[in-house]
């Protein structure tokens, strides 16, 4: 089986490439000339140059593959236009090229996000038939990417996966919270609830969705099926780091100020106004019953071992 992976050089994409190669896939990565290959350079992969922002660069690149895994996207950006250019328009360009040049494709898998559906407003976990209400530019751009994919589901077998917050080795987004807790600081703005997913379990879900015919034309939420409070997450991280933590109460009305400071320190960091729009909501939880029943998706890694493995990786690689 031949697979094309976008976003292969990133956190999730590099893990997917490893697993696909382990399963016997012939994997080609769509990369830009400026891509950093450090996480994939030791894997038996092929590389082809292209950019999802340029449909012309994709027309020849997508030919001859059985599966396309579209993971490329922005989780942080300086403006809403940047999010939509990559996450929405880039996705539209890619699937348009596939429809034109590779109509016999067996599956197009689009990795979306819980952010595309938005938070639960009533405390109940979101289901796939819940009306999407994204609260951030990132979430809105991922939802537009979903819509672009679904417009082609009549001619190409597509599957959309909405992942909850993903963590594990190589992740830089949640890494900032590991750093804060390592320094003994736990910013707390009220009790919140989150669905989480260890990266190895996400990859299992991606492959299951790609290989299961029942998943054609469907959307699935993926998480480890449990809900965690921010206090529980902080406790597990501080325990794994053997850190003594002081809770720093942060009134919600101050959060935009922290976002402003974060953007001044690092314009591309995760502490920004768009992320604060998400963090101001208390229930980021989803129901994975559909994935469990239709795909046989059964997560194997719980938060305790997943956090420990992640913390160990950060220490071994001297991130902490």
Residue pairs with C-beta under 8 A, 6 or more apart in sequence:
1 24
1 25
1 26
1 66
1 67
2 25
2 26
2 27
2 28
2 64
2 65
2 66
2 67
3 20
3 25
3 26
3 27
3 28
3 65
3 66
3 67
3 68
3 69
4 28
4 29
4 30
4 48
4 61
4 62
4 65
4 67
4 68
4 69
5 13
5 16
5 17
5 20
5 27
5 28
5 29
5 30
5 68
5 69
5 71
6 13
6 29
6 30
6 52
6 68
6 69
6 70
6 71
6 72
6 94
7 13
7 70
7 71
7 72
7 73
7 111
8 14
8 16
8 17
8 27
8 29
8 30
8 31
8 40
8 45
8 71
9 29
9 31
9 35
9 36
9 37
9 38
9 39
9 40
10 39
10 71
10 72
11 39
11 166
11 168
11 170
11 171
11 172
11 173
11 199
12 71
12 111
12 166
12 199
12 202
12 203
13 29
13 40
13 69
13 71
13 72
14 39
14 40
14 43
14 170
15 168
15 170
15 199
15 200
15 202
15 203
16 69
16 71
16 203
16 206
16 207
17 27
17 29
17 40
17 43
17 45
18 43
19 203
19 204
19 207
20 27
20 69
20 207
21 27
21 43
21 44
21 45
23 207
25 67
26 46
27 43
27 44
27 45
27 46
28 45
28 46
28 47
28 48
28 65
29 40
29 45
29 46
29 47
29 48
30 48
30 49
30 50
30 52
30 58
30 61
30 72
31 37
31 47
31 48
31 49
31 50
32 49
32 50
32 51
33 49
37 47
39 170
48 61
49 57
49 61
50 57
50 58
50 61
51 57
51 58
52 58
52 72
52 86
52 90
52 91
52 93
52 94
53 85
53 86
53 89
53 90
53 93
54 93
55 93
55 96
55 97
58 93
58 94
58 97
59 97
59 100
59 101
60 101
61 97
62 68
62 94
62 97
62 98
62 101
62 102
63 101
63 102
64 102
65 102
65 105
66 105
66 106
66 107
67 105
67 106
67 107
67 108
67 109
67 210
68 94
68 98
68 102
68 105
68 107
68 108
68 109
69 109
69 111
69 206
69 210
70 91
70 94
70 95
70 108
70 109
70 110
70 111
71 111
72 86
72 90
73 86
73 87
73 90
73 91
73 111
73 142
73 145
74 82
74 83
74 86
74 87
74 138
74 141
75 138
75 173
75 270
76 138
76 173
76 268
76 269
76 270
76 272
76 274
76 275
77 83
77 86
77 137
77 138
77 268
77 274
78 267
78 268
79 137
80 137
80 140
80 141
80 274
83 137
83 138
83 140
83 141
83 274
84 137
84 140
84 141
84 144
86 141
87 138
87 141
87 142
87 144
87 145
88 141
88 142
88 144
88 145
88 148
90 145
91 110
91 144
91 145
91 148
91 149
92 145
92 148
95 108
95 110
95 148
95 149
95 152
95 156
95 158
96 152
98 105
98 108
98 152
98 156
99 152
99 155
99 156
103 155
103 156
105 156
105 157
106 157
107 157
107 158
107 159
107 209
107 210
107 211
107 215
107 216
108 149
108 152
108 156
108 157
108 158
108 159
109 158
109 159
109 160
109 161
109 206
109 209
109 210
110 145
110 146
110 149
110 158
110 159
110 160
110 161
111 161
111 163
111 206
112 142
112 143
112 145
112 146
112 160
112 161
112 162
112 163
112 219
113 138
113 139
113 142
113 162
113 163
114 126
114 162
114 163
114 164
114 165
114 195
114 221
114 223
114 284
114 286
115 134
115 136
115 138
115 139
115 142
115 278
116 132
116 134
116 139
116 140
116 142
116 143
116 145
116 146
116 162
117 126
117 130
117 132
117 133
117 134
117 139
117 143
117 162
117 221
117 286
118 126
118 132
118 133
118 134
118 135
118 139
118 281
119 133
119 135
119 278
119 281
119 282
119 283
119 284
120 126
120 283
120 284
120 285
121 133
121 283
123 193
123 283
125 195
125 227
125 285
125 286
125 287
126 221
126 285
126 286
126 287
127 221
127 286
127 287
127 289
127 290
128 162
128 218
128 219
128 220
128 221
128 290
132 143
134 140
134 142
134 143
135 277
135 278
135 280
135 281
136 274
136 275
136 277
136 278
137 274
137 277
138 274
138 275
138 278
139 278
146 160
146 219
149 158
149 160
150 158
150 160
150 217
152 158
153 216
153 217
157 216
157 217
158 216
158 217
159 209
159 210
159 215
159 216
159 217
159 218
159 219
159 220
160 218
160 219
160 220
161 205
161 206
161 209
161 219
161 220
161 222
162 219
162 220
162 221
162 222
162 286
163 197
163 202
163 205
163 222
163 223
164 194
164 195
164 196
164 197
164 221
164 222
164 223
164 284
164 285
164 286
165 174
165 194
165 195
165 196
165 197
165 284
166 196
166 197
166 198
166 199
166 202
167 174
167 196
167 197
167 198
167 199
167 306
167 307
167 310
168 198
168 199
168 200
168 306
168 309
168 310
168 313
169 199
169 309
169 310
169 313
169 314
170 199
170 313
171 199
171 310
172 270
173 270
175 314
175 319
176 269
176 270
176 271
177 233
177 234
177 237
178 237
178 241
178 310
178 311
178 314
178 320
179 320
180 186
180 187
181 234
181 237
181 238
181 241
181 243
181 245
182 241
182 243
182 320
183 243
184 243
184 244
184 245
184 246
185 245
185 246
185 248
186 234
186 238
186 245
186 246
186 247
186 248
187 248
187 250
187 258
188 230
188 231
188 247
188 248
188 249
188 250
189 249
189 250
189 251
189 252
189 255
189 279
189 280
190 252
190 282
191 229
191 230
191 231
191 282
192 229
192 230
192 279
192 281
192 282
192 283
192 284
193 227
193 228
193 229
193 282
193 283
193 284
193 285
194 227
194 228
194 229
194 230
194 233
194 284
194 285
195 221
195 223
195 224
195 226
195 227
195 228
195 284
195 285
195 286
196 223
196 224
196 226
196 228
196 233
196 303
196 306
197 222
197 223
197 224
197 299
198 224
198 299
198 301
198 306
198 309
198 310
200 300
200 301
201 222
201 224
201 299
201 300
201 301
202 222
204 297
204 299
204 300
205 220
205 222
205 291
205 295
205 297
208 215
208 295
208 296
208 297
209 215
209 220
209 291
209 295
212 294
212 295
212 296
214 294
214 295
215 294
215 295
218 290
218 294
220 288
220 290
220 291
220 294
220 295
220 297
221 286
221 287
221 288
221 290
221 291
222 288
222 291
222 297
223 285
223 286
223 288
223 299
224 299
224 301
224 302
224 303
225 288
225 292
225 299
226 302
226 303
227 285
228 303
232 303
233 303
233 307
234 245
236 303
236 304
236 307
237 243
237 307
237 311
238 244
238 245
240 307
240 308
240 310
240 311
240 312
241 311
241 320
250 258
252 280
255 276
255 279
255 280
256 273
256 276
258 271
258 276
259 271
259 272
259 273
259 275
259 276
260 273
261 271
262 269
262 270
262 271
262 272
263 269
263 271
263 272
263 273
265 271
278 284
288 297
291 297
292 298
301 309
311 320
314 320
